[in-house]
Amino acid sequence: MKLFGIFRIRKEERWGAVVAFIVSVLLNAINIVRYADKFSIVGKDTWGQFVKAWHVSGFDPITYAVITEWRTGYNIYRHPLLPYFMWPFTKINEALTALTGYNCVIYVTAALLIFCTVYSFIFLNRIFTDIIGVSRKEGYALSALTFSFAYIMLAAIVPDHFIMSMCCLTATLYVFGREWAIVPEKRVKSTVLDACVLFVITAGVTLSNGIKVIATAFLTKGKKFFPHYFLSLLILSGIVWGSARLSYHCLVLPLEQARHQKAQEKREAQIERLTAKYGEEKRDSIEKMLKEKKARRYKMSAVYKHTGKPIAQGEFMRWTDKTTDRWDVVVECLLGEGIMIHEEYLLGDVLVNRPVIVRYVNWFNYFVEALLVVLALIGVWMGRKSRFLWLCLSCFVIDMLLHLGLGFGINEMAIMSAHYLWILAIAMAYFVRYAPQRLRLANISLIIALTLYLTIWNVTLLIEYMYF
């Protein structure tokens, strides 16, 4: 119960929470107004309805489909417990649908996204004020900057899992980071139970983020991590992974086999029609022709063209990428698109119609990007003696090893921004905290100016994409 006490909003946080709530509602309204009429009809093929009609960059509207009609939906190995976390929302939507006669999924999903957004904002602000030690107004400025980043802003409104992951990760860093709070009265020791609950929720939403919970517990506790934390998290890792395997074999595999069987039957029917037309002696050449045609179609697709060669073949290694240029990805995707939406190929999908690398038309965007990186690097230097900063950077390194090192999801890396991009603001907070007093106001003024620029830039392009 002490862990869930982190959701109690303090008296001094209420106005910040209200503002965060209002902004989140307005942002979600952009998506709701655009799609509400299309998704409120009851009885349609929900999966096809959402996937075909909803498009924002590389995000997926799987949550709409899962909440409308419960299914595993998500890749069960990447999101082992997420379908089950969505089950209560499915029941809420079913009740609302029965009452209103409309599919209320877009509103139910928006409520979940707003909740996660507001608490991500609150946990971040507590990190800035309680742990790093900036003032509350400075913390609000840094939190606002974080949510002005393009793909964190988008994560707050799209029906995907990323803002849920951000809420879990910021809660994890806050819960463990309280042990190093600047104000002694706010120091709270985390427990094994805290680590276990945070691991199940965080890894359940996105499995790879569970590694960050383990790393956070280890770096916070040091020698005390053994044996209780280690054994508890090891057992839970086995349970979460085992549940993913069980869910795959019981719920996902039968559907995949049915789809493969249907595709095979369709292919055989096509062969039979062509054989009847051209003669039995042509069967082998017809089969070869259809196989080559399928291979040519795949090689012409964006999926093939925009996906690099894997490091190795295998159940998971096939998702890696060893050929995509890392420097271009860092400049244009990790720090580019993640922070500022590109004007060209506006919010296009890499797996449909957008190149992996898109460049800005205006040089000023690169200047803003470089300025943010410089501010963060200065913050890292000024906070280099902080154990909490190195804890945050270790989580960032885990993501970089996965995406830039192994190449997981590197061709659409920007959509993962909510997993790690807020580390930039945490680093900047150390610059604010330790800067000479005469520079502190100038520093915050610059952060506010950057926040306004990024917000206007990203919201303008988002509205242009949605409505024009």
MINUMI-729080 format. One line per 2 residues: for each residue x, y, z of C-alpha. Coordinates in Angstrom, 2 decimals, m for minus. Each point is the difference from the previous one (the first is absolute). Layout:
<recs>
X/Y/Z | ...
</recs>
This chain:
<recs>
0.00/0.00/0.00 | 2.93/2.36/0.64
1.08/m0.50/m3.62 | m3.42/0.98/m1.36
0.15/3.08/2.20 | 2.14/1.56/m2.74
m3.25/0.64/m1.88 | m1.21/2.39/2.69
0.33/3.51/m1.39 | 1.53/2.38/2.53
m1.57/3.35/0.77 | 2.89/1.89/m1.64
m0.31/m2.17/m3.13 | m3.69/0.56/m0.65
0.24/3.00/m2.33 | 2.74/m1.68/m2.02
m2.09/m3.16/m0.25 | m3.05/2.03/m1.10
1.98/1.73/m2.75 | 1.50/m3.33/m1.13
m3.51/m1.50/m0.07 | m1.45/2.85/m2.07
2.87/m0.08/m2.51 | m0.28/m3.79/m0.28
m3.75/0.24/m0.62 | 0.53/2.63/m2.73
2.66/m2.11/m1.70 | m2.21/m3.10/0.09
m2.84/2.08/m1.42 | 2.05/0.42/m3.20
m0.11/m3.76/m0.52 | m3.55/m0.50/1.31
m1.60/2.64/m2.24 | 1.81/m1.46/m3.01
m1.03/m3.64/0.51 | m3.00/m0.18/2.37
m2.65/m0.30/m2.72 | 1.88/m2.81/m1.74
0.62/m2.09/3.10 | m3.32/0.38/1.82
m1.93/m2.43/m2.24 | m0.76/m3.32/1.70
0.26/m3.34/m1.80 | 2.71/0.67/m2.59
3.13/m2.11/m0.44 | 1.86/1.82/2.74
3.52/m1.07/m0.92 | m0.32/0.99/m3.66
m1.97/3.13/0.91 | 2.72/1.42/2.22
3.10/m1.16/m1.87 | m1.26/1.24/m3.36
m1.45/3.32/1.16 | 2.43/1.21/2.68
3.51/1.08/m1.02 | 2.50/2.05/2.01
3.64/m0.73/m0.80 | 1.01/m3.54/1.04
m2.38/m0.21/2.95 | m2.59/m2.78/0.05
m3.68/0.33/1.01 | 0.06/m3.47/1.58
m1.35/1.34/3.31 | m3.21/1.09/m1.74
m0.53/m3.51/m1.34 | 0.86/m1.72/3.30
m2.29/2.22/2.08 | m2.85/m0.30/m2.51
0.17/m3.79/m0.21 | 2.53/m1.62/2.34
2.79/m1.99/m1.60 | 3.76/m0.34/0.54
0.55/2.47/m2.84 | 3.46/1.23/0.95
3.19/m1.94/m0.70 | m0.20/m2.22/3.08
3.78/m0.38/0.34 | 0.56/3.76/0.07
m3.09/0.80/2.11 | m0.63/m3.16/2.03
m2.66/1.29/2.43 | m1.31/3.08/m1.83
m3.05/m1.79/m1.51 | m1.04/m1.06/3.50
0.53/3.52/1.37 | m2.44/1.16/m2.71
m2.72/m2.50/0.95 | m1.70/2.26/2.63
m0.17/2.81/m2.55 | m1.62/m2.41/m2.45
m2.72/m0.68/2.56 | m0.46/3.73/0.67
m0.37/0.61/m3.74 | m2.48/m2.86/m0.32
m2.12/1.55/2.76 | 0.13/3.46/m1.61
m0.85/m1.49/m3.39 | m3.03/m1.75/1.49
m1.15/3.27/1.61 | 0.59/2.34/m2.95
m0.22/m2.18/m3.10 | 3.37/1.36/m1.15
3.50/m1.41/0.21 | 1.64/2.26/2.60
3.48/m1.46/m0.46 | 1.59/3.28/m1.10
m1.16/1.67/3.24 | 0.93/m2.92/2.27
3.47/m0.12/m1.57 | 0.36/3.77/0.31
m0.83/m0.21/3.72 | 2.77/m2.59/0.47
2.48/2.10/m1.99 | m0.88/3.16/1.95
0.50/m1.82/3.31 | 3.44/m1.27/m1.06
0.97/3.41/m1.41 | m0.95/1.92/3.14
1.84/m2.40/2.30 | 3.04/m0.09/m2.28
0.03/3.79/0.35 | m0.37/m0.23/3.80
2.69/m2.67/0.44 | 2.40/1.96/m2.21
m0.64/3.17/1.97 | 0.65/m1.83/3.27
3.27/m1.29/m1.42 | 1.00/3.57/m0.88
m1.01/1.52/3.35 | 0.35/m2.76/2.62
3.00/m1.89/m1.33 | 2.01/2.45/m2.12
m0.94/3.09/2.00 | m1.23/2.67/m2.42
m2.86/2.28/0.99 | m3.59/m0.96/m0.77
m0.32/2.64/m2.75 | 3.25/m1.20/m1.56
m1.29/m3.56/0.23 | m3.19/0.98/m1.82
2.06/1.67/m2.74 | 2.09/m3.15/m0.48
m3.11/m2.22/0.06 | m1.68/2.21/m2.61
3.12/m0.23/m2.17 | m0.18/m3.80/0.22
m3.57/m0.11/m1.26 | 0.77/2.47/m2.80
2.24/m2.68/m1.57 | m1.88/m1.23/m3.08
m0.24/m3.72/0.64 | m0.63/0.35/3.72
m2.85/2.35/m0.89 | m1.25/m2.53/m2.54
0.35/m2.86/2.49 | m2.46/1.88/2.20
m2.77/m0.20/m2.63 | 0.58/m3.09/m2.16
m1.67/m3.34/0.87 | 3.30/m1.78/0.58
1.91/m1.08/3.11 | 2.80/2.60/0.16
m1.47/2.50/2.48 | m0.85/m2.95/2.27
3.66/m1.03/m0.11 | 1.10/3.56/0.74
m2.30/0.13/3.03 | 1.43/m3.30/1.29
3.63/1.05/m0.57 | m0.31/3.45/1.57
m1.79/m1.60/2.99 | 2.85/m2.53/0.32
2.70/2.67/m0.01 | m1.96/2.13/2.45
m0.68/m2.88/2.44 | 3.64/m1.12/0.11
1.42/3.51/m0.37 | m1.77/1.16/3.19
2.81/m1.67/1.93 | 2.26/2.84/m1.27
m2.48/2.86/0.41 | 1.59/3.39/0.61
m2.30/0.70/2.95 | 0.59/m2.60/2.77
m3.70/0.02/0.99 | m0.93/m1.26/m3.47
2.42/m2.93/0.00 | m1.87/m3.31/m0.12
1.56/m3.46/m0.13 | m1.35/m2.20/m2.79
m0.80/m3.63/0.77 | 0.10/m3.38/m1.73
m3.77/0.23/m0.43 | 0.38/3.37/m1.75
2.50/m1.53/m2.42 | m2.23/m3.02/m0.66
m3.15/2.04/m0.67 | 1.83/2.47/m2.23
1.68/m2.83/m1.91 | m3.24/m1.88/m0.70
m1.79/3.13/m1.22 | 2.92/1.45/m1.97
1.17/m3.26/m1.60 | m3.61/m0.99/m0.55
m0.55/3.10/m2.13 | 3.36/m0.24/m1.83
2.27/m2.93/0.79 | 3.30/1.75/m0.78
m0.82/2.74/2.52 | m0.02/m2.62/2.73
3.80/m0.04/m0.37 | 0.01/3.64/1.10
m1.89/m0.84/3.20 | 2.57/m2.69/0.81
2.88/2.37/m0.81 | m1.58/2.76/2.09
m0.45/m2.29/3.01 | 3.58/m1.29/m0.32
1.60/3.44/m0.36 | m2.06/1.40/2.87
0.47/m2.84/2.45 | 3.55/m1.09/m0.86
1.01/m3.00/2.13 | m3.46/m0.06/1.61
m1.40/m1.02/m3.38 | 1.13/m3.54/0.85
m1.63/m2.34/0.75 | m3.58/1.22/0.55
m0.40/2.43/m2.90 | 1.98/m2.25/m2.34
m1.97/m3.17/0.75 | m3.39/1.74/0.02
0.58/1.73/m3.35 | 1.53/m3.14/m1.50
m3.10/m2.03/0.94 | m2.32/2.72/m1.32
1.98/0.18/m3.25 | m0.61/m3.71/m0.49
m3.70/0.38/0.78 | m0.48/2.95/m2.39
1.93/m1.74/m2.76 | m1.84/m3.27/0.65
m3.34/1.80/m0.23 | 1.07/1.45/m3.36
0.90/m3.46/m1.31 | m3.26/m1.47/1.33
m2.08/2.84/m1.48 | 1.72/m0.45/m3.35
m0.61/m3.74/m0.21 | m3.56/0.13/1.35
m1.36/3.21/m1.53 | 2.26/1.27/m2.78
1.33/m3.12/m1.74 | m3.45/m1.47/m0.86
m0.96/3.29/m1.70 | 3.31/0.13/m1.89
m0.45/m3.58/m1.15 | m3.55/0.77/m1.13
1.24/3.01/m2.00 | 2.79/m2.03/m1.58
m2.48/m2.76/m0.84 | m2.39/2.51/m1.59
2.83/1.56/m2.02 | 1.16/m3.46/m1.13
m3.53/m0.96/m1.06 | m0.31/3.26/m1.96
3.34/m0.65/m1.70 | m0.97/m3.58/m0.89
m3.36/1.16/m1.39 | 1.84/2.51/m2.19
2.34/m2.74/m1.25 | m2.97/m2.22/m0.79
m1.72/2.75/m2.01 | 3.13/0.73/m2.03
0.68/m3.73/m0.49 | m3.53/m0.54/m1.28
0.51/2.86/m2.45 | 3.50/m0.87/m1.28
0.18/m3.76/0.55 | 1.38/m2.40/2.62
3.43/m0.08/m1.64 | 0.43/3.68/0.92
m0.58/m0.54/3.78 | 3.70/0.10/0.97
0.68/3.15/m2.01 | m3.16/1.64/1.40
1.10/m0.72/3.58 | 3.45/1.37/m0.78
m1.46/3.09/m1.64 | m2.25/0.78/2.99
2.89/m0.49/2.41 | 2.23/2.36/m1.98
m2.83/2.53/m0.28 | m0.43/m0.02/3.78
3.75/0.45/0.50 | 0.09/2.94/m2.47
m2.96/1.64/1.71 | 1.71/m0.30/3.38
3.28/1.46/m1.32 | m1.92/2.98/m1.37
m1.74/0.67/3.33 | 1.00/2.68/2.50
0.44/m2.69/2.66 | 2.82/m1.57/m2.02
1.57/3.25/m1.22 | m0.01/1.72/3.39
1.11/m2.94/2.14 | 3.72/m0.69/0.31
1.60/m3.42/m0.04 | m0.23/m1.87/3.32
3.09/m0.99/1.98 | m1.23/m3.60/m0.06
m3.14/m1.98/m0.73 | m2.11/m1.35/2.83
m3.14/0.55/2.02 | 1.25/3.31/1.40
3.26/0.81/m1.82 | m1.92/0.47/m3.24
m1.22/3.29/1.53 | 3.56/1.36/0.16
1.62/2.31/m2.57 | 3.69/0.31/m0.84
m0.10/2.14/m3.14 | m2.07/3.14/0.71
2.27/3.04/0.44 | 0.20/0.79/3.72
1.13/3.64/m0.28 | m2.90/0.94/m2.27
m2.41/m1.77/2.37 | 1.35/1.94/3.00
m0.22/3.39/m1.75 | m3.28/m0.43/m1.87
m1.95/m2.54/2.08 | 1.24/m0.32/3.58
0.60/3.73/0.57 | m1.71/1.31/m3.13
m3.47/m1.42/m0.54 | m0.24/m0.91/3.68
0.26/3.69/0.92 | m1.32/1.83/m3.10
m2.29/m1.44/m2.66 | 1.46/0.16/m3.51
m2.04/2.04/m2.48 | 0.63/m2.39/m2.89
m1.72/m3.40/0.04 | m2.00/1.46/2.87
m0.63/m2.72/2.62 | 0.28/m2.67/m2.66
0.59/m3.67/0.80 | 3.43/m1.43/m0.84
m1.64/m3.35/m0.74 | m2.41/1.61/m2.48
1.11/3.17/m1.78 | 2.77/1.83/1.89
3.79/m0.35/m0.35 | 1.95/m0.96/3.12
2.03/3.22/m0.20 | m1.83/3.30/m0.57
1.83/3.31/0.31 | m1.22/3.42/1.15
m0.50/2.76/m2.51 | 0.89/2.73/2.51
3.53/0.12/1.49 | m1.42/1.51/3.20
m1.44/m3.36/0.98 | 3.50/m1.46/0.09
1.11/2.95/2.12 | m2.80/m0.69/2.52
0.88/m3.68/0.05 | 3.69/0.76/0.62
m0.88/2.55/2.69 | m2.07/m2.57/1.91
2.83/m2.52/m0.19 | 2.55/2.57/1.23
m2.23/0.95/2.95 | m0.38/m3.67/0.90
3.74/m0.70/m0.29 | 0.81/2.99/2.23
m2.53/m1.38/2.48 | 1.69/m3.42/m0.08
3.36/1.63/0.74 | m1.36/2.17/2.80
m1.87/m2.92/1.54 | 2.74/m2.57/m0.55
0.28/m0.70/3.75 | m3.71/m0.83/0.31
m0.75/m3.70/0.36 | m3.58/0.64/m1.13
1.16/1.57/m3.27 | 2.15/m3.03/m0.77
m2.96/m2.21/0.85 | m2.11/1.87/m2.59
2.81/m0.12/m2.57 | 0.33/m3.76/0.50
m3.66/m0.37/m1.05 | 0.74/2.16/m3.04
3.01/m2.18/m0.88 | m2.19/m3.13/0.14
m2.28/1.50/m2.67 | 2.92/1.10/m2.14
1.53/m3.49/0.13 | m3.30/m1.48/m1.12
m0.81/2.51/m2.75 | 3.34/1.34/m1.24
2.13/m2.99/0.98 | m2.15/m2.97/m1.01
m2.28/2.05/m2.25 | m3.35/m1.00/1.49
m2.58/2.37/m1.52 | 2.75/2.28/m1.30
m1.87/0.79/m3.23 | m2.80/1.68/2.03
1.94/0.92/3.11 | m1.83/3.27/0.62
m3.17/m1.78/1.12 | 1.92/m1.40/3.00
0.81/3.54/1.26 | m2.29/m0.27/3.04
2.25/m2.79/1.30 | 3.10/2.18/0.32
m0.10/3.53/m1.46 | m1.06/1.57/3.30
3.50/m0.85/1.29 | 1.10/3.16/m1.87
m2.14/2.13/2.32 | 1.32/m1.82/3.08
3.56/0.78/m1.12 | m0.95/3.65/m0.60
m1.40/0.18/3.51 | 3.53/m0.44/1.37
1.13/2.95/m2.11 | m2.78/2.07/1.56
0.76/m1.33/3.49 | 3.73/0.68/0.01
0.26/3.03/m2.31 | 1.16/3.27/1.60
m2.95/2.01/1.27 | 0.50/2.74/m2.62
m0.40/m2.63/m2.76 | m2.88/m1.92/1.54
m2.75/2.38/m1.15 | 1.56/0.23/m3.48
0.13/m3.79/m0.15 | m3.66/m0.41/0.89
m0.95/2.81/m2.40 | 1.76/m1.87/m2.80
m1.80/m3.23/0.95 | m3.36/1.80/m0.06
0.81/1.51/m3.42 | 0.92/m3.44/m1.36
m3.21/m1.45/1.47 | m2.13/2.63/m1.74
1.80/m0.51/m3.31 | m0.31/m3.80/0.10
m3.64/0.12/1.11 | m1.03/2.40/m2.77
2.00/m1.93/m2.61 | m1.28/m3.45/0.95
m3.63/0.89/0.69 | m0.25/1.96/m3.26
1.32/m2.92/m2.04 | m2.17/m2.49/1.90
m3.15/1.99/m0.74 | 1.09/0.41/m3.62
0.41/m3.76/m0.28 | m3.33/m0.79/1.68
m2.23/2.49/m1.78 | 1.62/1.41/m3.16
</recs>
